[in-house]
Amino acid sequence: MNTVTRPRILVVGAGFAGVECVRRLERKLSPDEADVTLVTPFAYQLYLPLLPQVASGVLTPQSIAVSLRRSKKYRTRIIPGGAIGVDLKSKVCVIRTITDKIVNEPYDYIVLAPGSVTRTFDIPGLTDHAFGMKTLAEAAYIRDHVISQLDLADASQDPAERAARLQFVVVGGGYAGTETAACLQRLTHAAVKRYPRIDPGLIKWHLIDIAPKLMPELGDKLGRSAQEILRRRGIEISLGVSIEKAGPEEVTFTDGRVIPTRTLIWTAGVVASPLMATLGAETVRGRLAVTAEMCLPGHDGVFALGDAAAVPDLAKGEESAVCPPTAQHAMRQGKHVADNVIATLRNRPMQPYTHKDLGLVVDLGGKDAVSKPLGVELRGLPAQAVARGYHWSALRTNVAKTRVMTNWLLNAVAGDDFVRTGFQARKPAKLKDFEYTDMYLTPEQVRAHVEGTARQD
Ligand SMILES: Cc1cc2nc3c(=O)[nH]c(=O)nc-3n(C[C@H](O)[C@H](O)[C@H](O)COP(=O)(O)OP(=O)(O)OC[C@H]3O[C@@H](n4cnc5c(N)ncnc54)[C@H](O)[C@@H]3O)c2cc1C
């Protein structure tokens, strides 16, 4: 007979925040003190900041998929699936497993760290024709797609088709979009040597953003440097511009330009996971409103953090400031929330989260980079060394570190290659197909489901 009465801690999401939290709980709690369970659709923690380098083929997909099962202290039970609703009243999380079975997981403490999804707008054709840059599958797919455009342009006898296949549009001038455009432009530029039939003048990358500046976090001078680097490399930057509509063979900009293209990459921001809306609690632009201790007010034992939560940014000193959605905060919040869960378990006071931003690193591929660690503005090789050094040290396992370093060295020595794997070639693969945003329940459906299953038991 199972007579376990230990408190049950359920962590949702194995990203920066969730994994740091689980690892800390494993280290600091004895196995008798609590049972820790993790819900995650994938068996890895994705190191998202290096995703553009997977899309450009500098890194292999596996190198940034950090195993969840390598820690020596590993003892967490992992449920392979996604949480689709949380019933705060009965303390039950509803999960759709990877075999599509719906199961209820009761908890005493829940830590919500499901991250964010790509933010889209009501732009005609967008979700049907754009790619995102938020999952490993998307990055791998985009790589294949871009190489297939080179292959098809090379083979085509039709000048209009050739020109269209060699134009690429990236929307979003934050670090994700800028790095994606920069890394992929470098790939297509290097391709010219291997595709002698392609006129290099036809390869054109557009980077557009509705905002008046690229990466405003960098400040004016460094932001301008980044723009100069990209412009020198032939990337056409259009600011104050967005997309009017997207079709299978062309994209219309809001300034009236119609760009014939088969490639639209949409990285115009993120929004909290739809899971947060299933709680029926207060949100701030989609992120769950929590205290500086990362607790949901009025609900004991409910914690939220990372991209999914609006955690007050105490270091900024402004009342309404919330932490930006960055890995830098998510990792630290993960550790901090674990300490607060443990404090609650042991009837000790919780501590508010505070962290002063360390700055930003932006890898533009090759020797190009801009970085602002601790307010110091760097360009070129020093910036690149800081960017890569920072990411490398933040990778959680030595295996991941070795894979990434080996890939960087190999790419530096042997250059890019243009292998199209074709794994997903026949599957629909646009924004709406990768992020499963339609799997969530409404708060009423969660309640009805939990009450219905309770009656059956
Ligand atoms: C291309 C790109 C580049 C970036 N570069 C930088 C950078 O240079 N520096 C920086 O600080 N930040 C960067 N970021 C932002 C950073 O990656 C995020 O802020 C960070 O990943 C947030 O951590 P998180 O734990 O909240 O979410 P994530 O790391 O996204 O983790 C969320 C996890 O939850 C899982 N999940 C989702 N839904 C569910 C569900 N319903 N049930 C269970 N599990 C679920 C996901 O599969 C994922 O494993 C970048 C982001 C992108 C996309």
The ligand as an SDF file (V2000), in Angstrom:
LIG
                    3D

 53 58  0  0  0  0  0  0  0  0999 V2000
   15.8910   33.2550  -30.5500 C   0  0  0  0  0  0  0  0  0  0  0  0
   15.9650   33.7130  -29.1180 C   0  0  0  0  0  0  0  0  0  0  0  0
   17.1190   34.3110  -28.6360 C   0  0  0  0  0  0  0  0  0  0  0  0
   17.1940   34.7320  -27.3010 C   0  0  0  0  0  0  0  0  0  0  0  0
   18.3570   35.2870  -26.8340 N   0  0  0  0  0  0  0  0  0  0  0  0
   18.4480   35.6480  -25.5340 C   0  0  0  0  0  0  0  0  0  0  0  0
   19.6610   36.1720  -25.0060 C   0  0  0  0  0  0  0  0  0  0  0  0
   20.6400   36.3440  -25.7300 O   0  0  0  0  0  0  0  0  0  0  0  0
   19.7070   36.4880  -23.6860 N   0  0  0  0  0  0  0  0  0  0  0  0
   18.6430   36.2940  -22.8430 C   0  0  0  0  0  0  0  0  0  0  0  0
   18.7370   36.5730  -21.6340 O   0  0  0  0  0  0  0  0  0  0  0  0
   17.4770   35.8080  -23.3140 N   0  0  0  0  0  0  0  0  0  0  0  0
   17.3470   35.4820  -24.6340 C   0  0  0  0  0  0  0  0  0  0  0  0
   16.1820   34.9770  -25.1200 N   0  0  0  0  0  0  0  0  0  0  0  0
   15.0090   34.9060  -24.2210 C   0  0  0  0  0  0  0  0  0  0  0  0
   15.1010   33.6840  -23.3210 C   0  0  0  0  0  0  0  0  0  0  0  0
   15.3790   32.5380  -24.0650 O   0  0  0  0  0  0  0  0  0  0  0  0
   13.8070   33.5150  -22.5290 C   0  0  0  0  0  0  0  0  0  0  0  0
   13.5610   34.6940  -21.8120 O   0  0  0  0  0  0  0  0  0  0  0  0
   13.9220   32.3480  -21.5660 C   0  0  0  0  0  0  0  0  0  0  0  0
   14.0090   31.1440  -22.2970 O   0  0  0  0  0  0  0  0  0  0  0  0
   12.7210   32.2890  -20.6160 C   0  0  0  0  0  0  0  0  0  0  0  0
   12.8650   31.2030  -19.7650 O   0  0  0  0  0  0  0  0  0  0  0  0
   11.5900   30.3960  -19.2650 P   0  0  0  0  0  0  0  0  0  0  0  0
   12.1030   29.3090  -18.3910 O   0  0  0  0  0  0  0  0  0  0  0  0
   10.5740   31.3250  -18.7120 O   0  0  0  0  0  0  0  0  0  0  0  0
   10.9660   29.7960  -20.5840 O   0  0  0  0  0  0  0  0  0  0  0  0
   11.6350   28.7230  -21.6060 P   0  0  0  0  0  0  0  0  0  0  0  0
   13.0950   28.6930  -21.4890 O   0  0  0  0  0  0  0  0  0  0  0  0
   11.0430   29.0470  -22.9390 O   0  0  0  0  0  0  0  0  0  0  0  0
   11.0500   27.3720  -21.0700 O   0  0  0  0  0  0  0  0  0  0  0  0
    9.6950   27.0570  -21.0490 C   0  0  0  0  0  0  0  0  0  0  0  0
    9.6020   25.5470  -21.0350 C   0  0  0  0  0  0  0  0  0  0  0  0
    8.2550   25.1660  -20.7770 O   0  0  0  0  0  0  0  0  0  0  0  0
    7.8470   24.1880  -21.7180 C   0  0  0  0  0  0  0  0  0  0  0  0
    6.3940   24.3470  -21.8570 N   0  0  0  0  0  0  0  0  0  0  0  0
    5.7240   25.2290  -22.6200 C   0  0  0  0  0  0  0  0  0  0  0  0
    4.3990   25.0760  -22.4370 N   0  0  0  0  0  0  0  0  0  0  0  0
    4.2480   24.0810  -21.5380 C   0  0  0  0  0  0  0  0  0  0  0  0
    3.1180   23.4610  -20.9470 C   0  0  0  0  0  0  0  0  0  0  0  0
    1.8860   23.8470  -21.2450 N   0  0  0  0  0  0  0  0  0  0  0  0
    3.3280   22.4500  -20.0690 N   0  0  0  0  0  0  0  0  0  0  0  0
    4.5800   22.0510  -19.7530 C   0  0  0  0  0  0  0  0  0  0  0  0
    5.6960   22.6090  -20.2850 N   0  0  0  0  0  0  0  0  0  0  0  0
    5.5210   23.6160  -21.1600 C   0  0  0  0  0  0  0  0  0  0  0  0
    8.6270   24.5140  -22.9670 C   0  0  0  0  0  0  0  0  0  0  0  0
    8.7300   23.3770  -23.8040 O   0  0  0  0  0  0  0  0  0  0  0  0
    9.9670   24.9090  -22.3670 C   0  0  0  0  0  0  0  0  0  0  0  0
   10.7540   23.7920  -22.1260 O   0  0  0  0  0  0  0  0  0  0  0  0
   16.0760   34.5590  -26.4500 C   0  0  0  0  0  0  0  0  0  0  0  0
   14.9040   33.9670  -26.9590 C   0  0  0  0  0  0  0  0  0  0  0  0
   14.8390   33.5480  -28.2630 C   0  0  0  0  0  0  0  0  0  0  0  0
   13.5790   32.9120  -28.7840 C   0  0  0  0  0  0  0  0  0  0  0  0
  1  2  1  0
  2  3  1  0
  2 52  2  0
  3  4  2  0
  4  5  1  0
  4 50  1  0
  5  6  2  0
  6  7  1  0
  6 13  1  0
  7  8  2  0
  7  9  1  0
  9 10  1  0
 10 11  2  0
 10 12  1  0
 12 13  2  0
 13 14  1  0
 14 15  1  0
 14 50  1  0
 15 16  1  0
 16 17  1  0
 16 18  1  0
 18 19  1  0
 18 20  1  0
 20 21  1  0
 20 22  1  0
 22 23  1  0
 23 24  1  0
 24 25  2  0
 24 26  1  0
 24 27  1  0
 27 28  1  0
 28 29  2  0
 28 30  1  0
 28 31  1  0
 31 32  1  0
 32 33  1  0
 33 34  1  0
 33 48  1  0
 34 35  1  0
 35 36  1  0
 35 46  1  0
 36 37  1  0
 36 45  1  0
 37 38  2  0
 38 39  1  0
 39 40  1  0
 39 45  2  0
 40 41  1  0
 40 42  2  0
 42 43  1  0
 43 44  2  0
 44 45  1  0
 46 47  1  0
 46 48  1  0
 48 49  1  0
 50 51  2  0
 51 52  1  0
 52 53  1  0
M  END
$$$$
